[in-house]
Amino acid sequence: MIHAPAANGGTRSNWLKALTEDGIARVRRVLMPAEINALIRALNAAPLGDSVRQKNGTYAIRNLLEVVPEIAQLAGRPRIRQIVEAVLGSDAIPVRGILFDKTPGANWKVPMHQDLTIAVRERIEVPGFGPWTVKSGVLHVQPPVTVLEQMLSVRLHLDDCGASNGPLRVVRGTHTAGRLKTPAIDSLRQEGRITACVAREGDALVMRPLLLHSSAPSRRPGHRRVIHLDFAARPLPHGLAWATGVGTGS
Ligand SMILES: O=C(O)CCC(=O)C(=O)O
């Protein structure tokens, strides 16, 4: 069942409160129309390669911080830093970027899940880290929950995303439940607590990676472009490094 949009908007204390309680909050008008147009131009000019997924047009770009320089700059803009630092502190670093689009040619869906993997620079065996995978040529690993709890995803909407545009659907409050096993996910999904997180173009949804989320196909033709940026509060431990190469731990 779909409830009203996730909490949001307004003042800093409002969205911070919603983020703490629900694991997701909407911050209005983070990007202005001119910025959105410039970002769309930069995304359209991304060089084709392993990171760009296409099916009658581009529907996803992985490694966005590396592939599109304007996105790395975006992650450092004051408006984004204000949001990120309010949650993670001033040492926060951008660690991954992905473009998600839904188009008539690639109208995808994803089942209810938590974001459990991080992109890292090289494989170093450290207790608590694993299993390892490679996505679009970049090494990924599941870190301990304590690492994921110190992360924030900022999802910047480049198009209006209403209930029929395949919005993110979340089970509010699940970000504090640690890593959930399949039976727990199934039962939470059936409890009817699902919220569709609608947004206007330029809005940001800020979200904790451990929040249970899914997404259905769009029921309208057109774009549903979201720049998904992950930030971490600190470097990784024991010589591991984020794929963006920012900071190595002790
Ligand atoms: O953008 C979406 O609708 C879903 C993306 C997703 O599943 C994710 O960020 O893990």
The ligand as an ORCA input file, in Angstrom:
! r2SCAN-3c Opt
* xyz 0 1
  O      16.253      4.815     -8.008
  C      15.553      3.872     -7.669
  O      14.356      3.829     -7.911
  C      16.106      2.695     -6.896
  C      17.549      2.732     -6.759
  C      18.040      1.715     -5.792
  O      17.516      0.686     -5.618
  C      19.174      1.985     -4.961
  O      19.606      3.132     -4.889
  O      19.652      1.058     -4.319
*
